[in-house]
Amino acid sequence: MDRGGRATMSDTIAIQDMDAEDVASILEIERATKGRHRAATYAPMPDSSIGGEIDYSVVAKDGERIIGFLLARAVRSPSGPSDVAWIDFVGIHPDYQGQGIGKKLLEAWKNLCRRKGVKKVRIMLNWRDWWMQSFFESLGFSRGELVDFQADIQGSA
């Protein structure tokens, strides 16, 4: 712990593929990440968002404690597996934020994707999350070809 009571990154931080047993810890981190700790990009994650295929997700552990996660998925097409993976959620326990764990998670995830034959990785960010944009740009991401369109539905049908 540092003088402010925050945990400090130690040599015991390890990144590994996510297991089904990790889900409860991931939900605890998600619930602890509120207010200033949450990017506008990430709406609260419903419990139903976790489950199904976890083959493209990784966790950060300090000893045996899960302190961070990156949930992702491969995009499937009707013609078979895709070579694109999307990041759905990234979460670092508030006590461990700002210590390079997000970078470690992302690099390990990119290596996992490489091993699985993924050629391109993507994430959608809120334009107001300048610090998230800066973080991903620092790790080799750039603005992609996709444009987000939306429409408000007014009135009743």
N, C-alpha and C positions, 0 to 999 in steps of 0.2 A: 504494500500500500504506500501511496505517496503521502505527503503531509496533509493533503486535502481529503484523505480517506479513500481516494480512488485506487483501484487495483492497478498495478503496473505490469506491463508486458514482460514476461520472463521467458527463459529458454524453454519452458514447458509448453508454450503455445504450439499446437500442432493442428494442421489442417488435414481433414480426412473426408472420404466419401460419406454421405449421410446414410444412416441406418433408420429403419422404421422405429427403433427404440428412441430416437432423438426427437421425435415429434413433440413430446411433452415439454422438453427443455426449450425448443424453438418457440412454442406458444408462450412460455414464461418470459422469454426475451421480448417477444412482440408486445406483450402486455406492459412490460417495464419501459418500453420505448414510446414516450408520449411527449407532447408539447414541443419544446425546442429541440428535442432529440429526433423528431420525425420530420422527414422531408415531405413537402406537399405532394411529391410524386407518389408516395406510399400512403394510401388510405388504410385504415385499420384492417388487418388481415383477418377474415373470418376463419374460424376453426376448419371450415369445409375447404379452405384453399390448400390445406396440407393433406396430402394423401395421394394415392395413385402412384404414378411413376416417380421415383426419387433418384433414378439412375444418373441424373444430371445435376444433383445438388450436393453441396459440401457444407461441413460445419467446422468451426474453430473451437478447439478445446484447450483449456488451461488445466493441465492434469486430467482429471476425469470430468471436469465441469464444462459444459457447452457454454461458450460466451459469445458466439456469433454464428451466422448462417448465411448461405446464399442458396435460395430456391430457384431452380431453373427447369426448363423443359426443352426437349427437342421438338421442333415443329414437324408434324407428320403431314404427308400429302397423300392423295388417293393412289398415287403411283408407287408409294413406298416411303422409306425413311428419308428425311430431309437432311441437308447438310447445314442447317441453320438451328441455333439454339437461342432461346430468349431467357433473360433474367426476369423473374417475376418479383422476387423480394430479396432484399439484403437487410440483415439486422445485426447490430452489435450491441451487446448489453451496455447500458449507459456508463457503467463503471469502467468499461474497457475502450470507450470511444476515443478517437484521436491518437491512437498508438500504433497505427499501421496494420491493424488486423484486417480491415476491409481490403487493403491492397494484397495482403497475403491470401485472403479468401479468393479474390478475383484472379490472381495469378494461378493458384491451384486449380480453380474452375476452368480457366482457359486451357490448362494442361490436360485436364480430364476431357474436355471437349475435343482437343487435338487427338487424344488416344482413341476417341470414339468416331473419328472421321468427320467431325464438324468442321466446316470451312469458314463459317461466319457466325459471329455472336452479336446479339442485339439487346438493347434495353430502351424503353420509352421513359423519358423524364419530363417532368413538369417544367415549363420554360422559366418559372420563378425560382427553381432550385439551381441557382447559378453555381453554388458550391458543389452540388452533385455533378453538374455538367463539367466543372473544372476537374473534379476527382476522376471521372471516367476519361476525359481527354488526357489527363496525365498518365493514364494506363493504356493509351493507344487507341481509344475510341474516337470516332469523328462523326459528325452529323451524317445520317444516312439518307437514303433515297425516299423513305416513306414520309408521308405527310398525314397528320391526324386531322380528320374532319369530324365535326359533330353537329347535331341539330337538337334544339330544345323542342319537346313535344308539348304543345299548349292545348288546354281544353280536354274534353273527353271524347271518346270515339262514338 
